Amino acid sequence: MTYGTSIPPGEALTALADPTRRAIVEKLARGALPVGELADGLTVSRPAVSQHLKVLSDAGLLTVTPHGTRRLYRLAPEGVAQLRRYLDRLWDDALSNFAAEAERRAASKEP
């Protein structure tokens, strides 16, 4: 299951708001894994991990590939890139606004 760029970044942010899902994403940053290996070390059940994987997939952050009798989960490069572009735009806007305010204060000699 691969999703295109039509998923709003807010869905990815909402999906990543959960600490278990962030832990799953951190594990998948090292490479593709089946649900059983993803569940190892997590404080939730294997079925709960599957539910978290569905949320991450629906948010466009994961791809799922059948591999024999298992399904391998991996980060979706385009979904992660879309989220990064969104965060980069936010950061760029914040820096631009900070610079504009600093220049305004320097010009008016405000503290």
Secondary structure, DSSP 8 states (H G I E B T S, - for coil): ----TTS-HHHHHHHHTSHHHHHHHHHHTT--EEHHHHHTT-SS-HHHHHHHHHHHHHTT-EEEEEETTEEEEEE-HHHHHHHHHHHHHHHHHHHHHHHHHHHHHHHHT--
